[in-house]
Amino acid sequence: MPDVFTKEERSRIMGRIKSSDTQPELALRRALWALGVRGWRCHRRDLPGRPDIAFGPAKLAVFVDGAFWHGHPSKYKAGQSGEFWDRKIAENVARDSRSNTELAAFAWTVIRLWDFEVLKDPREAADRVKQCLRDLGYPRGRIDGSEEA
């Protein structure tokens, strides 16, 4: 199926799509804060893939992936949206895999959450992150808001 937009139209449309501080990201950050989880940084440019949320001392990188943009099987079907999108989504998936590999090489743990999962139940998503932080030995005071560190 040929692309129905000109290069200029496609560029204008793509330019309007947010890549950071999306509703799912904000929902996750609010849920983490409500649980007392502290100490993250957003969109660290010094890390592969620029994780949406990064806990430096714990070496935990959290990504909130858009289901269409990152090729979730129920949200994106190759061959149905045209060659441009097939190529674009395949590149995104390959980049995600490279980021995971590079972060693992630096001894970082990666959690990838789907945007629709976070929107459906932000607390559940935040609980997953919190449990991973516990497993990684992140200081208790940074997880539950207590004064112990």
N, CA, C and O of each residue as an XYZ file, in Angstrom:
596
protein
N       0.849     -1.170      0.000
C       0.000      0.000      0.000
C       0.901      1.242      0.000
O       1.763      1.369      0.870
N       0.719      2.152     -0.952
C       1.569      3.335     -1.029
C       1.216      4.333      0.079
O       0.096      4.350      0.588
N       2.192      5.154      0.433
C       1.986      6.186      1.432
C       1.077      7.261      0.842
O       1.298      7.696     -0.288
N       0.077      7.691      1.574
C      -0.897      8.660      1.051
C      -0.464     10.097      1.304
O      -1.107     11.019      0.801
N       0.602     10.321      2.064
C       1.058     11.667      2.374
C       2.333     12.005      1.624
O       3.143     11.128      1.325
N       2.503     13.286      1.322
C       3.773     13.738      0.770
C       4.786     13.766      1.906
O       4.421     13.660      3.077
N       6.047     13.908      1.558
C       7.095     13.961      2.567
C       6.862     15.138      3.520
O       7.063     15.005      4.727
N       6.444     16.276      2.989
C       6.201     17.468      3.805
C       5.007     17.263      4.739
O       5.061     17.647      5.908
N       3.934     16.664      4.232
C       2.760     16.388      5.069
C       3.118     15.410      6.192
O       2.734     15.607      7.344
N       3.852     14.365      5.843
C       4.266     13.372      6.835
C       5.121     14.039      7.911
O       4.938     13.765      9.097
N       6.046     14.907      7.519
C       6.912     15.598      8.467
C       6.088     16.477      9.408
O       6.357     16.509     10.609
N       5.107     17.179      8.892
C       4.250     18.035      9.713
C       3.455     17.205     10.721
O       3.340     17.579     11.888
N       2.914     16.089     10.267
C       2.133     15.206     11.145
C       3.027     14.619     12.234
O       2.668     14.641     13.411
N       4.176     14.099     11.851
C       5.079     13.473     12.815
C       5.613     14.495     13.824
O       5.860     14.152     14.980
N       5.790     15.724     13.400
C       6.281     16.768     14.280
C       5.324     17.102     15.413
O       5.736     17.668     16.426
N       4.059     16.759     15.253
C       3.055     17.053     16.278
C       2.925     15.941     17.320
O       2.205     16.098     18.305
N       3.614     14.826     17.109
C       3.515     13.693     18.027
C       4.546     13.850     19.138
O       5.737     14.013     18.877
N       4.072     13.798     20.376
C       4.963     13.949     21.528
C       5.809     12.696     21.712
O       5.343     11.573     21.524
N       7.069     12.922     22.086
C       7.936     11.784     22.365
C       8.294     11.696     23.846
O       8.842     10.689     24.294
N       7.990     12.739     24.599
C       8.251     12.697     26.033
C       7.114     13.395     26.770
O       6.363     14.184     26.197
N       7.013     13.080     28.052
C       5.941     13.628     28.892
C       4.559     13.331     28.309
O       3.672     14.184     28.313
N       4.395     12.118     27.815
C       3.100     11.682     27.290
C       2.166     11.368     28.456
O       2.616     11.274     29.598
N       0.903     11.209     28.187
C      -0.059     10.899     29.244
C       0.310      9.615     30.003
O       0.244      9.602     31.232
N       0.694      8.539     29.307
C       1.088      7.340     30.061
C       2.311      7.569     30.955
O       2.352      7.075     32.082
N       3.307      8.314     30.464
C       4.481      8.616     31.289
C       4.089      9.408     32.524
O       4.516      9.096     33.635
N       3.274     10.433     32.324
C       2.845     11.268     33.445
C       2.039     10.456     34.449
O       2.188     10.632     35.658
N       1.186      9.569     33.950
C       0.389      8.715     34.840
C       1.295      7.812     35.682
O       1.058      7.627     36.876
N       2.323      7.257     35.058
C       3.260      6.398     35.797
C       4.021      7.206     36.843
O       4.173      6.756     37.979
N       4.495      8.382     36.479
C       5.243      9.202     37.427
C       4.361      9.615     38.604
O       4.814      9.609     39.749
N       3.108      9.971     38.331
C       2.185     10.314     39.424
C       1.965      9.113     40.348
O       1.932      9.258     41.570
N       1.813      7.928     39.750
C       1.592      6.714     40.548
C       2.830      6.380     41.384
O       2.699      5.985     42.542
N       4.023      6.533     40.816
C       5.250      6.292     41.579
C       5.342      7.266     42.755
O       5.685      6.873     43.870
N       5.038      8.519     42.500
C       5.092      9.530     43.557
C       4.100      9.193     44.666
O       4.414      9.301     45.851
N       2.901      8.784     44.263
C       1.862      8.433     45.246
C       2.298      7.251     46.110
O       1.912      7.161     47.275
N       3.092      6.352     45.551
C       3.599      5.201     46.307
C       4.815      5.559     47.167
O       5.301      4.727     47.933
N       5.296      6.777     47.041
C       6.446      7.203     47.823
C       7.778      6.922     47.169
O       8.822      7.057     47.806
N       7.761      6.530     45.894
C       9.007      6.232     45.178
C       9.626      7.554     44.723
O       8.964      8.389     44.106
N      10.902      7.723     45.040
C      11.604      8.956     44.707
C      12.950      8.630     44.059
O      13.395      7.482     44.053
N      13.580      9.663     43.519
C      14.957      9.537     43.060
C      15.160      9.210     41.597
O      16.230      8.730     41.224
N      14.172      9.451     40.760
C      14.366      9.169     39.342
C      14.702     10.435     38.584
O      14.521     11.549     39.076
N      15.199     10.235     37.370
C      15.436     11.311     36.423
C      14.740     10.913     35.127
O      14.662      9.733     34.787
N      14.241     11.903     34.418
C      13.501     11.641     33.181
C      14.372     11.893     31.954
O      15.114     12.873     31.894
N      14.270     11.008     30.991
C      14.844     11.189     29.651
C      16.343     11.501     29.671
O      16.801     12.451     29.037
N      17.087     10.690     30.404
C      18.529     10.918     30.500
C      19.198     10.704     29.156
O      19.175      9.607     28.599
N      19.784     11.755     28.653
C      20.429     11.709     27.340
C      21.740     10.922     27.348
O      22.243     10.533     26.295
N      22.286     10.691     28.540
C      23.556      9.973     28.625
C      23.374      8.462     28.638
O      24.356      7.723     28.715
N      22.131      7.993     28.564
C      21.862      6.554     28.566
C      21.289      6.123     27.225
O      20.534      6.872     26.605
N      21.638      4.926     26.772
C      21.086      4.424     25.511
C      19.559      4.405     25.548
O      18.958      3.933     26.513
N      18.950      4.913     24.506
C      17.495      4.905     24.376
C      16.787      6.008     25.140
O      15.564      6.128     25.054
N      17.534      6.823     25.892
C      16.932      7.887     26.716
C      15.715      7.377     27.488
O      14.585      7.735     27.156
N      15.926      6.553     28.506
C      14.791      5.993     29.247
C      13.831      7.076     29.725
O      14.242      8.181     30.078
N      12.550      6.737     29.729
C      11.543      7.685     30.193
C      11.751      8.014     31.666
O      11.562      9.152     32.095
N      12.143      7.001     32.432
C      12.452      7.165     33.854
C      13.698      6.337     34.143
O      13.780      5.169     33.763
N      14.665      6.950     34.816
C      15.896      6.236     35.157
C      16.221      6.447     36.628
O      16.229      7.574     37.122
N      16.487      5.354     37.313
C      16.926      5.368     38.703
C      18.417      5.054     38.687
O      18.807      3.887     38.635
N      19.248      6.088     38.732
C      20.691      5.936     38.598
C      21.329      4.989     39.583
O      21.991      4.037     39.168
N      21.153      5.216     40.904
C      21.817      4.332     41.873
C      21.404      2.863     41.744
O      22.207      1.968     42.009
N      20.168      2.616     41.341
C      19.693      1.238     41.186
C      20.009      0.679     39.804
O      19.881     -0.522     39.565
N      20.421      1.558     38.899
C      20.651      1.182     37.501
C      19.403      0.515     36.912
O      19.462     -0.586     36.364
N      18.284      1.211     37.042
C      17.012      0.740     36.486
C      16.515      1.757     35.469
O      16.342      2.935     35.784
N      16.287      1.290     34.250
C      15.754      2.119     33.176
C      14.333      1.660     32.872
O      14.088      0.475     32.649
N      13.403      2.607     32.867
C      11.996      2.307     32.613
C      11.566      3.022     31.334
O      11.746      4.231     31.186
N      10.999      2.252     30.423
C      10.475      2.803     29.176
C       8.965      2.583     29.143
O       8.480      1.508     29.498
N       8.229      3.598     28.720
C       6.796      3.473     28.484
C       6.629      3.555     26.969
O       6.672      4.637     26.384
N       6.441      2.398     26.350
C       6.397      2.303     24.895
C       4.984      2.451     24.353
O       4.052      1.807     24.835
N       4.834      3.301     23.352
C       3.569      3.410     22.637
C       3.347      2.131     21.845
O       4.229      1.693     21.106
N       2.183      1.537     21.995
C       1.916      0.229     21.397
C       2.058      0.243     19.878
O       2.665     -0.666     19.313
N       1.519      1.240     19.216
C       1.643      1.302     17.757
C       3.092      1.524     17.362
O       3.629      0.796     16.527
N       3.730      2.528     17.958
C       5.073      2.939     17.568
C       6.133      1.882     17.842
O       7.178      1.863     17.191
N       5.867      1.009     18.798
C       6.862      0.001     19.156
C       6.427     -1.409     18.789
O       7.024     -2.387     19.240
N       5.391     -1.511     17.973
C       5.036     -2.772     17.348
C       4.343     -3.813     18.198
O       4.576     -5.007     18.008
N       3.481     -3.394     19.148
C       2.738     -4.393     19.915
C       1.858     -5.193     18.955
O       1.172     -4.603     18.120
N       1.865     -6.524     19.058
C       1.146     -7.370     18.098
C      -0.349     -7.083     17.979
O      -0.923     -7.297     16.911
N      -0.990     -6.610     19.035
C      -2.425     -6.342     18.931
C      -2.725     -4.930     18.432
O      -3.872     -4.615     18.118
N      -1.701     -4.077     18.358
C      -1.927     -2.681     17.966
C      -1.319     -2.323     16.620
O      -1.684     -1.316     16.013
N      -0.394     -3.150     16.159
C       0.243     -2.882     14.870
C       0.381     -4.182     14.093
O       0.946     -5.156     14.590
N      -0.128     -4.191     12.892
C      -0.032     -5.364     12.015
C       0.794     -4.993     10.786
O       0.388     -4.158      9.977
N       1.942     -5.619     10.663
C       2.797     -5.357      9.500
C       2.026     -5.652      8.219
O       1.263     -6.614      8.136
N       2.245     -4.800      7.226
C       1.602     -4.991      5.928
C       0.255     -4.320      5.798
O      -0.311     -4.291      4.705
N      -0.281     -3.774      6.890
C      -1.603     -3.154      6.814
C      -1.554     -1.632      6.753
O      -2.545     -0.992      6.401
N      -0.416     -1.055      7.092
C      -0.343      0.406      7.149
C       0.579      1.012      6.107
O       0.762      2.229      6.079
N       1.151      0.202      5.266
C       2.025      0.710      4.212
C       3.495      0.486      4.502
O       3.893      0.217      5.635
N       4.286      0.603      3.458
C       5.722      0.345      3.566
C       6.413      1.306      4.521
O       7.292      0.907      5.284
N       6.013      2.572      4.476
C       6.636      3.564      5.353
C       6.526      3.118      6.807
O       7.527      3.100      7.524
N       5.319      2.756      7.253
C       5.105      2.381      8.641
C       5.757      1.049      8.973
O       6.278      0.872     10.074
N       5.735      0.116      8.040
C       6.420     -1.162      8.288
C       7.902     -0.914      8.569
O       8.471     -1.476      9.504
N       8.507     -0.075      7.754
C       9.931      0.237      7.928
C      10.144      1.009      9.240
O      11.046      0.684     10.012
N       9.326      2.015      9.484
C       9.446      2.847     10.686
C       9.317      2.015     11.969
O      10.138      2.136     12.879
N       8.289      1.177     12.033
C       8.070      0.366     13.235
C       9.193     -0.657     13.400
O       9.660     -0.882     14.516
N       9.629     -1.276     12.310
C      10.738     -2.235     12.383
C      12.004     -1.556     12.908
O      12.738     -2.146     13.699
N      12.263     -0.331     12.477
C      13.422      0.414     12.969
C      13.275      0.718     14.462
O      14.245      0.623     15.213
N      12.075      1.080     14.888
C      11.845      1.355     16.308
C      12.098      0.116     17.157
O      12.749      0.189     18.200
N      11.581     -1.018     16.705
C      11.752     -2.275     17.452
C      13.241     -2.646     17.521
O      13.731     -3.079     18.563
N      13.946     -2.473     16.409
C      15.385     -2.772     16.395
C      16.137     -1.826     17.334
O      17.045     -2.254     18.046
N      15.766     -0.553     17.338
C      16.410      0.422     18.229
C      16.146      0.061     19.694
O      17.044      0.163     20.530
N      14.915     -0.361     20.005
C      14.588     -0.783     21.372
C      15.491     -1.940     21.799
O      16.021     -1.951     22.910
N      15.656     -2.893     20.918
C      16.487     -4.053     21.218
C      17.944     -3.640     21.445
O      18.594     -4.122     22.373
N      18.448     -2.749     20.597
C      19.821     -2.255     20.773
C      19.968     -1.527     22.114
O      20.956     -1.716     22.823
N      18.988     -0.700     22.452
C      19.033      0.033     23.723
C      19.062     -0.935     24.897
O      19.834     -0.753     25.839
N      18.218     -1.967     24.842
C      18.201     -2.977     25.908
C      19.568     -3.633     26.052
O      20.067     -3.798     27.165
N      20.168     -4.005     24.934
C      21.471     -4.668     24.937
C      22.559     -3.750     25.480
O      23.391     -4.167     26.285
N      22.545     -2.492     25.030
C      23.555     -1.540     25.493
C      23.405     -1.255     26.984
O      24.401     -1.183     27.705
N      22.188     -1.095     27.444
C      21.969     -0.861     28.875
C      22.413     -2.072     29.696
O      23.031     -1.913     30.749
N      22.106     -3.265     29.225
C      22.529     -4.478     29.927
C      24.057     -4.568     29.997
O      24.607     -5.046     30.989
N      24.735     -4.113     28.953
C      26.196     -4.125     28.953
C      26.758     -3.208     30.033
O      27.865     -3.431     30.524
N      26.000     -2.179     30.404
C      26.396     -1.275     31.490
C      25.806     -1.708     32.829
O      25.825     -0.944     33.794
N      25.278     -2.945     32.890
C      24.696     -3.533     34.105
C      23.410     -2.836     34.549
O      23.099     -2.802     35.739
N      22.666     -2.283     33.596
C      21.370     -1.687     33.900
C      20.277     -2.718     33.676
O      20.370     -3.552     32.775
N      19.246     -2.656     34.498
C      18.045     -3.461     34.336
C      17.038     -2.619     33.563
O      16.917     -1.417     33.797
N      16.321     -3.247     32.651
C      15.351     -2.533     31.821
C      13.950     -3.074     32.078
O      13.729     -4.285     32.083
N      13.015     -2.165     32.289
C      11.590     -2.506     32.340
C      10.929     -1.767     31.191
O      11.088     -0.555     31.047
N      10.190     -2.500     30.377
C       9.417     -1.896     29.297
C       7.947     -2.128     29.577
O       7.499     -3.262     29.744
N       7.203     -1.031     29.625
C       5.766     -1.072     29.865
C       5.058     -0.551     28.631
O       5.537      0.379     27.982
N       3.922     -1.144     28.305
C       3.122     -0.640     27.190
C       2.265      0.524     27.674
O       1.767      0.515     28.800
N       2.102      1.503     26.830
C       1.322      2.684     27.201
C      -0.096      2.330     27.641
O      -0.607      2.909     28.599
N      -0.730      1.393     26.958
C      -2.107      1.040     27.306
C      -2.186      0.326     28.647
O      -3.194      0.434     29.346
N      -1.123     -0.411     29.019
C      -1.076     -1.056     30.336
C      -1.006      0.001     31.437
O      -1.700     -0.089     32.450
N      -0.163      0.994     31.219
C      -0.009      2.052     32.214
C      -1.311      2.831     32.358
O      -1.736      3.124     33.475
N      -1.945      3.168     31.241
C      -3.190      3.932     31.312
C      -4.315      3.133     31.959
O      -5.156      3.690     32.665
N      -4.324      1.828     31.714
C      -5.368      0.985     32.301
C      -5.225      0.908     33.822
O      -6.217      0.983     34.546
N      -3.982      0.759     34.303
C      -3.758      0.618     35.744
C      -2.385      1.184     36.119
O      -1.414      0.437     36.248
N      -2.311      2.515     36.294
C      -1.025      3.128     36.633
C      -0.422      2.580     37.927
O       0.798      2.463     38.040
N      -1.258      2.249     38.888
C      -0.771      1.731     40.166
C      -0.069      0.383     39.966
O       0.989      0.140     40.547
N      -0.655     -0.484     39.151
C      -0.038     -1.797     38.871
C       1.330     -1.603     38.215
O       2.295     -2.276     38.576
N       1.410     -0.679     37.249
C       2.686     -0.409     36.581
C       3.711      0.124     37.580
O       4.870     -0.291     37.568
N       3.283      1.036     38.437
C       4.180      1.591     39.449
C       4.619      0.520     40.448
O       5.764      0.518     40.899
N       3.713     -0.381     40.787
C       4.067     -1.485     41.687
C       5.152     -2.364     41.073
O       6.048     -2.826     41.779
N       5.075     -2.596     39.768
C       6.123     -3.392     39.088
C       7.478     -2.722     39.212
O       8.485     -3.372     39.492
N       7.492     -1.402     38.998
C       8.743     -0.649     39.106
C       9.243     -0.690     40.549
O      10.426     -0.925     40.793
N       8.349     -0.463     41.492
C       8.721     -0.464     42.908
C       9.298     -1.818     43.333
O      10.300     -1.868     44.047
N       8.673     -2.908     42.898
C       9.166     -4.239     43.245
C      10.552     -4.477     42.643
O      11.418     -5.061     43.294
N      10.758     -4.040     41.436
C      12.072     -4.197     40.805
C      13.120     -3.407     41.588
O      14.233     -3.889     41.801
N      12.767     -2.202     42.015
C      13.696     -1.409     42.823
C      14.054     -2.144     44.117
O      15.215     -2.169     44.524
N      13.057     -2.734     44.752
C      13.320     -3.521     45.976
C      14.285     -4.662     45.670
O      15.254     -4.888     46.395
N      14.000     -5.375     44.579
C      14.843     -6.512     44.194
C      16.278     -6.077     43.921
O      17.214     -6.845     44.142
N      16.452     -4.853     43.442
C      17.782     -4.334     43.129
C      18.475     -3.718     44.343
O      19.615     -3.261     44.258
N      17.762     -3.716     45.480
C      18.360     -3.194     46.703
C      18.364     -1.677     46.805
O      19.184     -1.103     47.521
N      17.459     -1.031     46.099
C      17.349      0.425     46.170
C      17.021      0.825     47.604
O      16.221      0.147     48.249
N      17.607      1.901     48.127
C      17.375      2.276     49.524
C      15.887      2.414     49.859
O      15.120      3.044     49.130
N      15.511      1.814     50.967
C      14.100      1.774     51.360
C      13.485      3.166     51.446
O      12.332      3.358     51.062
N      14.236      4.125     51.942
C      13.726      5.476     52.068
C      13.381      6.124     50.745
O      12.572      7.050     50.695
N      13.987      5.644     49.672
C      13.702      6.184     48.342
C      12.538      5.456     47.686
O      12.030      5.890     46.651
N      12.113      4.335     48.297
C      11.013      3.556     47.725
C       9.701      3.864     48.409
O       8.667      3.975     47.750
N       9.728      4.002     49.714
C       8.442      4.160     50.410
C       8.306      5.491     51.146
O       7.349      5.689     51.895
N       9.245      6.394     50.940
C       9.152      7.706     51.553
C       9.545      7.752     53.008
O       9.441      8.807     53.635
N       9.997      6.638     53.573
C      10.411      6.642     54.975
C      11.754      7.344     55.106
O      12.413      7.632     54.106
N      12.147      7.613     56.315
C      13.403      8.324     56.557
C      14.604      7.388     56.507
O      15.739      7.856     56.424
N      14.382      6.078     56.555
C      15.492      5.133     56.490
C      16.095      5.169     55.100
O      15.375      5.275     54.107
N      17.398      5.082     55.029
C      18.027      5.066     53.704
C      19.128      4.025     53.674
O      19.786      3.850     52.648
